[in-house]
Structure formats: structure tokens, C-alpha cells
Amino acid sequence: MRYLSIGRMLVTGGAGLIGSAVVWELNRRGFDNIYLCDRLDTTEKWKNLPPLRFEEYLEADELAHRLEDDRDLPADIHTVFHLGACSATTETDGAYLIRNNFEYTRKLGLWCLRRNARFIYASSAATYGALEDNLSETLPLQSLRPLNLYGYSKHIFDLWAERHGYLDRFIGLKYFNVFGPNEDHKGDMRSVVNKAFRQIEQKGTMQLFMSYRPEFANGYQRRDFLYVKDAVKMTVHLAELDTISGIFNIGAGESRTWLDLGHALFKALGKEPRIEFIEMPEALRGKYQYQTRAVMDRFLATRYTEPITSLEDAVADYVRNYLIPGNHLGDEAGKS
């Protein structure tokens, strides 16, 4: 067992959805020995930070400079959660994605190897591409075909780490459809729960894409939805196990329909469902997955025993304790 109280921790992407939630979860466990890194751009993700406790904030470019000459970073950084990346699946600047998502991750991973620090990094379920069944970490990495540049920028780091034998020392996390508080800054990459909440506020209805496959009725496309509070509990669990390495799916392990999600949202708001089906953009139709479900056997073999929050309970907590009052993680005054 590797205890997180040994030395300091570094969390990159610490103002983002999963990164800030990891810091929140660590704070809940009594840890604030954290160096937090992000890019506080023109979005309002800085609003995720005031409720959190950490030792020092670093901009991502400053951290990169310090990694290069190994200066001004504590010698006792013991665990690195690398959760910073460009997560926009619509980004088309390949050079930017490679610099930001691959080269930066490689630089930080090599630094961890030199320091003998634990390296936990965010891969992505997007690396599975168009696959809709058997989404398992046991699939050969070379067999995967991501559908967008974002997925590819994550995939090539997995390939690089495997080729050099570093997956025996790293932990890569393939997050599925994570949603929850602290995602307001993500724009078009916000979850459907967040977007639909705003739609219902403004128009009283929510919109879902129509189905273009006869075996799936409108709204019966399926996803593995995971509440961010569960995602970070699972992440921290793996970080505490010093005999664990390799790639892990991080999902609920079950597939729910978009209609399930929509009905849960309206129920949380105390409203009757009003769902409108709209045309899917032509550019998405050939790349759209009609179902996903994480195979969780490998993760569950690590003896994780926490129950996964049901979709209905997760949506209710998100809506009532965060979206309606405008709270961020850490504002909930002791609520879990």
C-alpha cells in the first residue's frame, strides 16, 4: 500500500473537471500537500479553485520549464496526477494536440521515472474509436482506431508508454462519460446533463440527437455515464496501490440510455419530461457511437468496494446541490 501522505502531490489540470474533483477528494481525506497546475485561460474555470486547499499554483508552461531543468520543484513530490489536456473532441489542430497532450505527458512521465514518483495519467475512452462492444483494456493497443485527433493524441502516449515498457510503472486511466460539478467552463464539451439543464431553464425542453440506425429508437442510444465523484474515488484508490500499474477503464460498468438520463434530469427538477429529437450534424453521423460500456473486470480486481452512484442519484445530486444553487465542489459545507 502506498500512502498519499508520503511526500507531496502534483495535480495537473487541477482547475478542470476531473482535476479539481481529485483535489477536492484529496482535501476530503485530509490532504492539502498539493502542487496544483493548470492553464487559467479566458474561461472561468478559476472559479473551481477557491473552495480547494493546496500549497502552490503553477501555470502549465511554468511547470514545463521547471521540469526541463529540474529546478524549484520539491524533491518529495511522490505522486503525480496528470489530468491536464485539451479534451475538445472537435479540435482540428493536430500539432497543438500532439504538443499539449502527448509531448507534455511524455515529459512529465519521464520526470516521474527519474524521481521514482507515482505517475497516474488520463488516457481516454475515446481511444477505443468506433468500438461498441468489449471495451476492454485487454484489447491490443495497436488494434485501436480512434475517431478524432483528441483520441489519437491520447492513444499515441499509451502506445509510446507500452513500447518503452513504462506501462509497468505508470497508471493510465480511460475515463468514460464523466459528468458532474466543476464543468461549467468546458463550453461545448460540457456533459449533456449540464447543457440540458440550461436548455430546460430557458425553453422548458431538452434536445437529443435522433437515431440513424433502425435497431436503436430515438433516445435509446446508450452510454456508460459516471459521476465525477465516483471517478475521482476510483482514481485515488488506484494511486494508493503501489503494486498496481497499466491501463484501467474508469466507468460505471453499465450502459444507460439518453432517455434514462433525460428522465432523471426532469425528475431532479420536479418537472414532466419534454424531450425534443433533433437532426444530428452530417459530420458526426459516421463517427457516432450508439452504445458504450466499460468492461470493469481489471479495475474491480483491485478490490475496489465503493458502490457506484446510480445515474438517477448522481443527476439528482448534481442538479440540486450544484447546478441550481451555482455551487462548486467544496462549497457543499460537508455534504458528500
N, C-alpha and C positions, 0 to 999 in steps of 0.2 A: 504494500500500500504506500503510495506517495502522497504525503500530506501537503496541501497547498500552503500551509503556514511556514514551510521551509523556504526562506528567501522571499523575494518579491515576485510579482507577476506583471506581465506586459499584455495589454489587450489592444490590438489594433482594430480599427473600425468601431471604436468604443463609443461613438455617438450615434451609430446606426442602430437598426432594429435589433439584430441578434447581439451585436457587441455591447450595446448599452444594457441589454437584458442580462448578459453574462455578468457584467459589473454589478448590476442590481442583485443577482442571485448570490454573487460572492459577498456583497455587503450584508445580505440576509444571514449569511453563515459567519459573519463577524470579521471578514477580511476587508481591509482598505489599503493594504500594502501593494498598491496597483499603480503602474505607469500606464496612462491611457493615451492612445494615439488615434488621430483621425485627420481628415481634411474638413475643416469648418468652412465650407464654401458659401454660396449665396442662399442656400436653403436655410430652413430654421431648425435643422437637427441639433443645433446647440441647445435647444430647449429640453433635450433629453438629459442634459448633463447636470443641471443644478441640484436635483434630488440625490445624486450619486456621490459616493465618497471615494476619493483616490488621491494619491500622493502628488502626481505631476501630470500635466498635459503636454503632449508633443504633437506638432503638426507632422504629417506623414513624410514630407520632404526633409524635415529636420532629423527625423528618426533615420531616414536613409543615409544621410550624411554621417550620423554617429555610428551607424553600422559599418560604414566603409573604413573608418579609421579606429573603430572600437573605443571611442572616447566618450566620456561623460554619460556612460550608462552604468548603473550599479552592477558590481561584479556578482551580486547574489540574485540576479534575475533567474528564477528557477523554472518558471512555466510561462510559455508564450501562447496566447490565444490569438491566432492571426485570422481575424474576421473582416478585415478591411478589403474592399474590392469595388470595382464598378460592377454593379449587379443588373444593369439595364440590358434586358434581352434584345432590345431594339438598337443597341449601339452598333454602328457600322464602321467605326474607325478601328481597324484591326491592329494597327501599330500601337495605338493608345492602350487597347485591351491587353496586348502582349506585355507592354511595359508595366502596366499597373497590376495586372492580375497574375502574370507568370513571372516576369523578371523580379518584381518586388518580393514575391513569395519565395522565389529561389534564394534571393539574397538573405532574407530573414531565416529561412530554413538552414542554410549553411552556417550562419552566425550561431544558431542554436546548437548545431553539431559541434562547432568549435568550443562552445561554452558548456556542453553537456546539459543543455536545458531542454525541458519537455516542449515539443512543438506540436500544437493542435491547430490545424488549419481548416478553413472552409473550402471544401470542394463543392459540388452541386449535383442535385438530381438531374439537372439539365445535361449532364454528361451522358445520360442514357439515351438521349436523342429521341427517336420516334418509338422506342420500345414501349409496349403497353402491358406486357406480362413478364413475370420473372425478373423484376428489377432488383437484382441481387449483386452484392459486392463480389460474389464468386465468378461473375462473368469476366472473361479475359478483357483487360483494358483495351487491348488492340482491336477488339471486336466492336467497340462502341463507336457510334457515329453521331456526335452532337448536331443539332439542327440550326444552331446560331453561333455567332462569334463569341458571345459570352460563355456558352457551354464549352466551346473549344478552348478558350483561354484557361478554363479550369481543368479541362481534360489533359492538356499537354503538361501541366505540372504533375498530375497523377502519373502520367507516363514517364516523365523525367525522374520522379522520385523512385518509381519501380525499377527503371533501367539501372539506376545507380545503387540500388539496394537500400535506399533510405526509408522505404515504407516499413522496414523492420524497426525503425526508430521514430517515425512520425505517426501521427493520427490524422487521417483525412476524413472529413465529415460531409456526407452527401445529404444536405438538408432538402426536404421535400417542401410542400406548400405551407411555409411558416407564416403565421399571421398573429397580430396582436398589438398591444400598445407600443408606442415609440416608432411608428412607421409613417406618421403624417408627412414627413419630409420627402418621401420616396416618389411623389408625383404619380406618373402612370404605372410605376412598379408597385404601388400600394396594393394590398390584398383586395379581393372582391368585397369582403366584409366592410372594409374602410370606405371603398368607393360607393358601395350600395347604401351605406348609412347616410352618406351625403346626398345621394340621389333621392332617398326616401324623405329626408329633411326638406329637400327643395321641391320635389314633384309628387311625393307620395307613392312612387313606384320604384322598382329596381329593374335593371336590364341584364339579361343574359343572352349569350350567343345562341342562335339556332343550331340545330344539329344538321349535318350534311351526310350522315351515314344512316341507312334505314334501320340498323339494329339498335340505334340509340335515339329514343324520342327526345324532343326538346327538353333540356334541363336534366336529362339523365346521363350526361357525360359525368365522369367520376374523377375524383382527386383524393390523394392522401393528404388531408388537412391536419396540421399540427399546431397547437397553440404554442406561442413563443415561450411561455413559462415552462412548458414541458421540454421544449427544445433545449433550453439552457440547463435544466436539471440533468438532462441526458449528457450534455456536453461536459459539465463539471464532473459528473460521475466518471466519465472516461479519463478525464485529466487526473483523477485521484488514483488511478490504477497504473502503477509503473511497469507492470508486465504486459500491458496491452499496447498493440501497435497495429498499423494498417488502416484500411478504409472501412468506414461504417456508414450504413444508412441511418439517417435520423428522421424518422417519420412515425405516424401513429400505427402503421401496420394494417390499416383498414382503408377501404375505398368508400367514399360517400358522394352522393350526387350534388350537383349545384342546386337542385331544388331543395335537398336537405338543408343546405347552408342558407338558402333564401328563407325557408320557413323558420329556421332557428333565429334568424335575424328579426323577422317580423314579430315572432313570439317574444323576443327580448324587448322589443319596443312596445309590446302590447297592442299590436295592430293586426288587422286581417291582411293576409298576403296579397300583394298586387305586383305580379311579375310580368314583364314585357320581354318578348323574344325578338332580338334584332339580328340583322344580317351580319355575318362575320366578314371582315375585310378580306378581299381576294388574296392578299399577300399572306394571310395567316392560314388559309384553308388547307394548304398542302403540308403545313408544319404542325397542325393542331393535334394534340394527343387527346383521345377520347376517354382514356382511363389510365390512372397510375395508382400503384400501391407498393409501398416499400416492403421488401422482404426483410424482416427484422430478426431472423434467427441468429445472426452473428452478434448483433448487439445484445439480445436477450441472454446469450450465453455468458455475458459478463456479469450476470446475476443482478441486473437492474430490477428492483422490486417496486418502484413507484408506479401507481396507477396512472394511465394516460387520461387526461381530461377529455370527456366526451365532447363532440362537436357542439352539441346544444349548450352544455355548461360553459364551454370556452367562449362561445359567441355571447352568451348572457353576461359573463364576467367582463369581457372586453367592452361591450356596449354600455352596460350600466355603471361600471366603475371607472371607465376611461373615456370612451367616446362622448357620452352625454355630459359628464362634468368637465371634460377637457383635461383630464389628468395624464401624467406620465408615470412610468414605473418609478416608485419611490415616493410618490405623492399620496399613496393609499393609506398612510398612517397606520401601518401594521397589518393591513389586510394582505392575504397571500394569494 
